[in-house]
Amino acid sequence: MTQHQRHNKAITWFKTSSHAMNAALVACAMLGSSAAWAVDPSVKQLRVGYQKASVNLVIAQQQKLLEQEFPNAKISWNEFPGGPQILEALAVGSIDICATGDTPPVYAQAGNKPLHYFAYETAKPLSSAILVQHNSKITKLSQLKGKRVGVHRGSSSHYLLVQAVRKAGLQWTDIQPIWLSPADARAAFQKGAIDAWAIWDPYYAAAQVEDKARVLSSGKGLSPNYTFYLASENLIKKHPQALKGIIKQVNVADKWVQRHKTETAKIFAQSTGLTPIISQTFIQRRPNPSGAAPLTKKVIADQQELANRFSELKIIPKSINIQQAVWAGK
């Protein structure tokens, strides 16, 4: 190669490299602009409350999505057995955000507990059910009259049972609700100490697969069974922009779940101790998509209907206005 050829090659390399560097700088600038919109660098701590059914949060934890969204924050994950316990933790300031079913926030708001709905997931009525033993003589909801029904007080299944009793033409006083946590209820169900069990996934899937439980009714036509994301008063006031970043990462998690259901089931089997087939049953029941979005008028109306029903039955001590607890998104 002549000196002239070497000179031309050097010039070509420099121009190519310059273009590449400029492109990289533009890309970095664009990324920085996007990140600045979503990431709140002032968030120093984010304590998350979740339960076994919180698929998107479990995957967000496993893939460190919130850590990516809030690089300056210490993210802590706190598992609870159910929504009522999660909302109690939110009320006393132990967590900053959480995901629960539809009923716990109604109980909390009626108890004057501070909370703010900021997102919801698509309704999933097929992910909860009223179960009976495989050899039970109960074949329709009206036959629950006088029967012992296990249910977690203040949970989404509490509302499911209320609606099922109503659909059957019964009064709430016609059944014997037995207030049990999911683990205790399953033990009672296996022993025959309760006649039926109102429950949600993945406990529902476990009873189906391992106990051969029969579905008396799913939530279809009874309860939309929304999952709600709620935030503390402190987070809403100090870091409202952070909520958009949380919603974004929940949706990143959901898209991954929908594309990797088998792998998601394996992750759940490992993290919860459930068998892969139970995890698969539970994951397959979720709607596609099951991402998060700010509450719509219909969702608020559905939640208000739940609150009104509980107020009518004196399950909660007073009437409440759901809209008052919904984040305005500012």
C-alpha positions as CSV (number, residue, x, y, z in Angstrom):
1,M,0.0,0.0,0.0
2,T,1.4,3.4,-1.0
3,Q,1.6,6.3,1.3
4,H,-1.2,8.0,-0.6
5,Q,-3.5,5.0,-0.2
6,R,-2.7,4.8,3.5
7,H,-3.6,8.5,3.8
8,N,-6.9,8.0,2.1
9,K,-7.7,5.0,4.2
10,A,-7.0,7.0,7.4
11,I,-9.3,9.8,6.2
12,T,-12.1,7.3,5.4
13,W,-11.7,5.6,8.9
14,F,-11.8,9.0,10.6
15,K,-15.0,10.1,8.8
16,T,-16.7,6.7,9.5
17,S,-15.6,6.9,13.1
18,S,-16.8,10.5,13.4
19,H,-20.2,9.5,12.0
20,A,-20.4,6.6,14.5
21,M,-19.4,8.8,17.4
22,N,-22.0,11.4,16.4
23,A,-24.6,8.8,16.1
24,A,-23.7,7.4,19.5
25,L,-23.8,10.9,21.0
26,V,-27.2,11.5,19.5
27,A,-28.5,8.2,20.7
28,C,-27.1,8.9,24.2
29,A,-28.8,12.3,24.2
30,M,-32.1,10.8,23.1
31,L,-31.8,8.1,25.8
32,G,-30.9,10.8,28.4
33,S,-33.9,12.8,27.4
34,S,-36.2,9.8,27.7
35,A,-34.6,8.7,31.0
36,A,-34.9,12.2,32.4
37,W,-38.7,12.1,31.7
38,A,-39.1,8.8,33.6
39,V,-36.4,8.5,36.1
40,D,-36.7,10.6,39.3
41,P,-33.1,10.8,40.7
42,S,-34.5,12.3,43.9
43,V,-36.1,9.0,44.9
44,K,-33.7,7.5,47.4
45,Q,-36.0,4.7,48.8
46,L,-38.8,2.6,47.3
47,R,-40.4,-0.1,49.5
48,V,-42.6,-2.4,47.6
49,G,-45.4,-4.6,49.0
50,Y,-46.5,-7.6,47.0
51,Q,-47.9,-11.1,47.3
52,K,-47.5,-14.4,45.5
53,A,-50.2,-13.4,42.9
54,S,-48.4,-10.2,42.0
55,V,-47.0,-11.6,38.8
56,N,-45.7,-8.4,37.3
57,L,-44.1,-7.2,40.5
58,V,-42.4,-10.6,41.0
59,I,-40.9,-10.4,37.5
60,A,-40.0,-6.8,38.0
61,Q,-38.1,-7.8,41.2
62,Q,-36.4,-10.8,39.4
63,Q,-35.3,-8.6,36.5
64,K,-34.4,-5.6,38.7
65,L,-36.6,-3.3,36.6
66,L,-37.3,-0.8,39.4
67,E,-33.6,-0.7,40.2
68,Q,-33.0,0.4,36.6
69,E,-35.8,3.0,36.7
70,F,-34.5,4.5,40.0
71,P,-30.7,4.0,40.0
72,N,-30.3,6.2,43.1
73,A,-32.9,4.4,45.2
74,K,-32.6,1.5,47.6
75,I,-35.4,-0.8,46.5
76,S,-36.8,-3.2,49.1
77,W,-39.3,-6.0,48.5
78,N,-41.8,-7.1,51.1
79,E,-44.0,-10.2,50.6
80,F,-47.4,-10.4,52.4
81,P,-50.0,-13.2,52.5
82,G,-52.8,-11.0,51.3
83,G,-54.1,-7.5,50.4
84,P,-55.4,-6.6,53.9
85,Q,-51.9,-7.0,55.4
86,I,-50.4,-5.1,52.5
87,L,-52.7,-2.1,53.0
88,E,-52.1,-2.1,56.8
89,A,-48.3,-1.8,56.0
90,L,-49.1,1.0,53.6
91,A,-51.2,2.8,56.2
92,V,-48.5,2.8,58.9
93,G,-45.8,3.9,56.4
94,S,-43.9,0.6,56.1
95,I,-44.1,0.5,52.3
96,D,-44.4,3.1,49.6
97,I,-46.2,1.2,46.8
98,C,-48.1,-2.0,46.6
99,A,-50.4,-4.2,44.5
100,T,-53.6,-5.7,45.9
101,G,-57.0,-7.0,44.9
102,D,-60.1,-4.9,44.7
103,T,-61.5,-5.3,48.2
104,P,-58.6,-4.4,50.6
105,P,-58.5,-0.7,49.4
106,V,-62.2,-0.4,50.1
107,Y,-61.7,-1.6,53.7
108,A,-58.7,0.7,54.1
109,Q,-60.5,3.7,52.8
110,A,-63.6,3.0,55.0
111,G,-61.2,2.9,57.9
112,N,-59.8,6.3,57.1
113,K,-56.4,4.8,56.1
114,P,-54.4,7.0,53.7
115,L,-54.0,5.5,50.2
116,H,-54.0,6.5,46.6
117,Y,-54.9,4.3,43.6
118,F,-52.6,5.1,40.7
119,A,-53.0,2.2,38.3
120,Y,-54.9,-1.0,37.7
121,E,-54.5,-4.2,35.7
122,T,-57.0,-5.7,33.3
123,A,-60.0,-7.5,34.9
124,K,-59.3,-11.2,35.5
125,P,-62.5,-12.8,36.7
126,L,-61.3,-16.3,35.8
127,S,-58.4,-16.0,38.3
128,S,-60.7,-16.4,41.3
129,A,-63.3,-19.0,42.2
130,I,-65.5,-20.6,44.7
131,L,-64.3,-24.2,45.2
132,V,-65.8,-27.4,46.7
133,Q,-64.3,-30.8,47.3
134,H,-64.3,-33.0,44.2
135,N,-66.9,-35.4,45.9
136,S,-69.1,-32.6,47.3
137,K,-72.9,-32.8,46.8
138,I,-73.0,-29.1,46.3
139,T,-73.5,-28.4,42.6
140,K,-75.0,-24.8,42.6
141,L,-74.5,-21.6,44.4
142,S,-77.9,-21.7,46.1
143,Q,-76.8,-24.9,47.9
144,L,-74.4,-22.8,49.9
145,K,-77.3,-21.9,52.2
146,G,-76.3,-22.9,55.8
147,K,-72.8,-24.0,54.6
148,R,-69.4,-23.1,56.0
149,V,-67.4,-21.1,53.4
150,G,-63.8,-20.3,54.0
151,V,-62.7,-16.8,52.9
152,H,-60.1,-14.2,53.7
153,R,-61.9,-11.3,55.3
154,G,-61.3,-8.1,53.4
155,S,-59.8,-9.9,50.4
156,S,-60.9,-9.9,46.7
157,S,-62.6,-13.2,47.4
158,H,-64.7,-11.7,50.1
159,Y,-66.4,-9.6,47.4
160,L,-66.6,-12.6,45.1
161,L,-68.5,-14.5,47.8
162,V,-70.8,-11.6,48.5
163,Q,-71.7,-11.4,44.8
164,A,-72.1,-15.2,44.5
165,V,-74.5,-15.3,47.5
166,R,-76.5,-12.4,45.9
167,K,-76.6,-14.2,42.5
168,A,-77.9,-17.3,44.2
169,G,-80.9,-15.4,45.7
170,L,-79.6,-15.8,49.2
171,Q,-78.9,-13.3,52.0
172,W,-75.4,-12.8,53.4
173,T,-76.7,-14.2,56.7
174,D,-77.7,-17.5,54.9
175,I,-74.1,-18.7,54.9
176,Q,-71.5,-19.2,57.5
177,P,-68.3,-17.3,56.5
178,I,-65.3,-18.8,58.1
179,W,-62.6,-16.2,58.2
180,L,-59.3,-17.8,57.3
181,S,-56.0,-16.9,55.7
182,P,-55.3,-18.7,52.4
183,A,-52.9,-21.2,54.0
184,D,-55.3,-22.0,56.9
185,A,-58.3,-22.1,54.6
186,R,-56.6,-24.7,52.4
187,A,-55.8,-26.9,55.4
188,A,-59.4,-26.6,56.5
189,F,-60.6,-27.4,52.9
190,Q,-58.4,-30.5,52.7
191,K,-59.8,-31.8,56.1
192,G,-63.4,-31.1,55.1
193,A,-63.7,-28.5,58.0
194,I,-65.3,-26.1,55.5
195,D,-67.8,-26.9,52.8
196,A,-66.6,-24.4,50.2
197,W,-63.7,-22.0,49.7
198,A,-63.6,-18.6,48.0
199,I,-60.1,-18.0,46.8
200,W,-57.8,-16.5,44.2
201,D,-54.8,-17.6,42.2
202,P,-52.3,-19.2,42.8
203,Y,-54.0,-20.8,45.8
204,Y,-57.0,-21.6,43.5
205,A,-54.7,-23.3,41.0
206,A,-53.0,-25.3,43.8
207,A,-56.3,-26.6,45.1
208,Q,-57.4,-27.5,41.5
209,V,-54.2,-29.4,40.7
210,E,-53.3,-31.0,44.0
211,D,-56.6,-31.4,45.8
212,K,-58.8,-32.0,42.7
213,A,-61.1,-29.2,43.9
214,R,-64.2,-28.6,41.8
215,V,-65.1,-25.1,40.6
216,L,-68.6,-24.2,41.8
217,S,-68.3,-20.8,40.1
218,S,-65.5,-18.6,38.8
219,G,-65.6,-14.9,39.1
220,K,-67.1,-14.5,35.7
221,G,-70.2,-12.4,35.9
222,L,-69.7,-11.9,39.6
223,S,-66.5,-9.8,40.2
224,P,-64.1,-8.2,37.7
225,N,-61.2,-9.1,40.1
226,Y,-59.0,-6.1,39.3
227,T,-55.5,-5.7,40.6
228,F,-54.8,-2.2,41.9
229,Y,-51.5,-0.4,42.4
230,L,-51.6,2.0,45.4
231,A,-49.1,4.5,46.7
232,S,-48.5,6.2,50.0
233,E,-49.3,9.8,50.7
234,N,-45.6,10.6,51.1
235,L,-44.7,9.2,47.6
236,I,-47.6,11.0,46.0
237,K,-46.6,14.3,47.4
238,K,-42.9,14.1,47.1
239,H,-42.4,12.0,43.9
240,P,-45.5,12.0,41.8
241,Q,-43.4,11.6,38.6
242,A,-42.0,8.3,40.0
243,L,-45.5,6.7,39.6
244,K,-45.2,7.0,35.8
245,G,-41.9,5.2,35.9
246,I,-43.4,2.4,38.0
247,I,-46.3,2.0,35.6
248,K,-43.8,1.9,32.7
249,Q,-41.7,-0.9,34.3
250,V,-44.8,-2.9,35.3
251,N,-45.7,-2.9,31.6
252,V,-42.2,-4.0,30.7
253,A,-42.6,-6.9,33.1
254,D,-46.0,-7.9,31.7
255,K,-44.7,-7.9,28.1
256,W,-41.9,-10.2,29.1
257,V,-44.4,-12.5,31.0
258,Q,-46.7,-12.7,27.9
259,R,-43.7,-13.7,25.7
260,H,-42.2,-16.1,28.2
261,K,-45.0,-17.9,30.0
262,T,-43.2,-21.2,30.5
263,E,-40.1,-19.4,31.9
264,T,-42.4,-17.2,34.1
265,A,-44.0,-20.4,35.5
266,K,-40.5,-21.8,36.3
267,I,-39.6,-18.6,38.1
268,F,-42.7,-18.7,40.2
269,A,-42.2,-22.4,41.0
270,Q,-38.7,-21.5,42.3
271,S,-39.7,-18.4,44.2
272,T,-42.9,-19.7,45.8
273,G,-42.4,-23.4,46.2
274,L,-45.4,-24.1,44.0
275,T,-45.0,-27.0,41.5
276,P,-44.4,-26.0,37.8
277,I,-47.8,-27.3,36.8
278,I,-49.6,-25.1,39.4
279,S,-47.6,-22.1,38.3
280,Q,-48.4,-22.9,34.6
281,T,-52.1,-23.2,35.4
282,F,-52.1,-19.9,37.2
283,I,-50.0,-18.0,34.6
284,Q,-52.1,-19.3,31.7
285,R,-55.3,-17.9,33.3
286,R,-54.0,-14.3,33.2
287,P,-55.4,-12.1,30.5
288,N,-53.1,-10.9,27.7
289,P,-52.1,-8.2,28.2
290,S,-52.2,-7.7,32.0
291,G,-50.2,-4.4,32.1
292,A,-50.9,-1.4,34.3
293,A,-52.7,1.9,33.4
294,P,-54.3,4.8,35.2
295,L,-57.8,4.1,36.3
296,T,-60.6,4.6,33.8
297,K,-64.2,5.8,34.6
298,K,-65.5,2.3,34.3
299,V,-62.9,0.9,36.6
300,I,-63.7,3.5,39.2
301,A,-67.4,2.8,38.7
302,D,-66.9,-0.9,39.2
303,Q,-64.9,-0.2,42.4
304,Q,-67.6,2.1,43.6
305,E,-70.2,-0.6,43.1
306,L,-68.1,-2.9,45.3
307,A,-67.9,-0.2,48.0
308,N,-71.6,0.4,47.8
309,R,-72.4,-3.2,48.2
310,F,-70.2,-3.6,51.2
311,S,-71.7,-0.5,52.7
312,E,-75.3,-1.8,52.2
313,L,-74.4,-5.0,54.0
314,K,-72.7,-3.1,56.8
315,I,-69.5,-5.0,56.0
316,I,-67.7,-1.6,56.1
317,P,-68.8,1.0,58.6
318,K,-69.7,3.8,56.2
319,S,-70.2,4.8,52.6
320,I,-67.1,6.0,50.8
321,N,-66.2,7.8,47.5
322,I,-63.6,5.9,45.5
323,Q,-62.8,8.9,43.3
324,Q,-61.5,10.7,46.3
325,A,-58.7,8.1,46.7
326,V,-57.7,8.1,43.0
327,W,-54.5,9.8,42.0
328,A,-55.2,12.7,39.6
329,G,-52.1,11.9,37.6
330,K,-50.4,15.3,37.9
